[in-house]
Amino acid sequence: MMSQMSEALPSHRKISDEQFAFLAKYLSSKYGLRVPPEKRILLESRLISRLNSLKFDSITEYLDYVFKSKEAHHEYQLFVEQITTHKTFFFREAYQFDYLTKLLPDYTQKVGVNHVVNIWSAGCSTGEEVYTLGMVLNEKRATMPHLDFRITGTDVSVPSLKKAAKGLYSIIESENIPDNLKTKYFNNQMTAHGPMINFSNREVVAKIRLGVLNLNKKHYNLPNTFDFIFCRNVIIYFDAKTRSEVLERMVERLRPGGYLFLGHSETALGTNLPLKSIQPTIYQKI
Ligand SMILES: C[S@@+](CC[C@H](N)C(=O)[O-])C[C@H]1O[C@@H](n2cnc3c(N)ncnc32)[C@H](O)[C@@H]1O
């Protein structure tokens, strides 16, 4: 279907070999993203959608605007948003949150009950992972009243982070949230886009920080080390070199004894990192 659409495009609205080569190289060196030839049609359709919104006539015109114009700062953010994948949902890979809540009593015994548990959601997209962690940790306080925590959510996409900061989700986006938690943590809100729910638990919101971070940067400007790092469905989009460099930098940021959670099709096996595999996708720093 996609390729039929592409065939029907006039040539100035198709991505040329040179443009594809330029973008693949640029996205790889700046963000570590792997853009194989199979992604060409997808990339083209995402660019077309932006150039249609801006009423540009050709991909050349659009790319010139994004890369050469001084006023294109906002469009550059939308360009990054378009070329990255943001699929996420509440309680994704729920077994990992169950695992986290089960290990917390022993973990806090070891690090000291006054220790503030620090969690990093790296590549948090539109915030569902961050708020899931907020609810899960806050619920755990029923049996661990001393438990205190902070959650840092980072992503390279500014529009996604803006949505995360709003904490506003459609009924479909929120369908995985158990009803009791929906009632407890969210308010209903009628918006121009229809009925939505808004994360409204102030105590939890106060424990969350969101910020822009390109994981392909050599230095992560983060204030602390973490007890738990969730980096799920992010490194799968990176080339092999970036994947291993990012894992290395993340593990540097993990406390010994802390845990790393990856996505279901990602692995840290085969690296020389000081990690013990607990079960597929869950690792503990030695
Ligand atoms: C598919 S989402 C995963 C969201 C969430 N972690 C989950 O598993 O549901 C991937 C996210 O990684 C982000 N991302 C891609 N490249 C990145 C980079 N170089 N640095 C930081 N985040 C990046 C994207 O912007 C996107 O929001």
PDBQT file of the ligand as one rigid body, heavy atoms in Angstrom, charges set to zero:
ROOT
HETATM    1  C1  LIG A 301       8.892   3.626  20.834  1.00  0.00    +0.000 C 
HETATM    2  S1  LIG A 301       9.193   4.947  21.956  1.00  0.00    +0.000 S 
HETATM    3  C2  LIG A 301       9.361   4.059  23.483  1.00  0.00    +0.000 C 
HETATM    4  C3  LIG A 301       8.581   4.688  24.604  1.00  0.00    +0.000 C 
HETATM    5  C4  LIG A 301       8.597   3.927  25.916  1.00  0.00    +0.000 C 
HETATM    6  N1  LIG A 301       9.948   3.768  26.412  1.00  0.00    +0.000 N 
HETATM    7  C5  LIG A 301       7.913   2.595  25.786  1.00  0.00    +0.000 C 
HETATM    8  O1  LIG A 301       8.590   1.551  25.753  1.00  0.00    +0.000 OA
HETATM    9  O2  LIG A 301       6.696   2.548  25.710  1.00  0.00    +0.000 OA
HETATM   10  C6  LIG A 301      10.880   5.361  21.528  1.00  0.00    +0.000 C 
HETATM   11  C7  LIG A 301      11.294   6.744  22.021  1.00  0.00    +0.000 C 
HETATM   12  O3  LIG A 301      12.716   6.861  21.887  1.00  0.00    +0.000 OA
HETATM   13  C8  LIG A 301      13.004   8.197  21.554  1.00  0.00    +0.000 C 
HETATM   14  N2  LIG A 301      14.342   8.303  20.950  1.00  0.00    +0.000 N 
HETATM   15  C9  LIG A 301      14.749   7.926  19.719  1.00  0.00    +0.000 A 
HETATM   16  N3  LIG A 301      16.031   8.243  19.523  1.00  0.00    +0.000 NA
HETATM   17  C10 LIG A 301      16.462   8.818  20.669  1.00  0.00    +0.000 A 
HETATM   18  C11 LIG A 301      17.715   9.359  21.085  1.00  0.00    +0.000 A 
HETATM   19  N4  LIG A 301      18.793   9.383  20.285  1.00  0.00    +0.000 N 
HETATM   20  N5  LIG A 301      17.787   9.868  22.331  1.00  0.00    +0.000 NA
HETATM   21  C12 LIG A 301      16.714   9.863  23.153  1.00  0.00    +0.000 A 
HETATM   22  N6  LIG A 301      15.511   9.367  22.826  1.00  0.00    +0.000 NA
HETATM   23  C13 LIG A 301      15.385   8.854  21.583  1.00  0.00    +0.000 A 
HETATM   24  C14 LIG A 301      11.893   8.584  20.594  1.00  0.00    +0.000 C 
HETATM   25  O4  LIG A 301      11.753   9.992  20.500  1.00  0.00    +0.000 OA
HETATM   26  C15 LIG A 301      10.684   7.869  21.208  1.00  0.00    +0.000 C 
HETATM   27  O5  LIG A 301       9.930   8.729  22.020  1.00  0.00    +0.000 OA
ENDROOT
TORSDOF 0
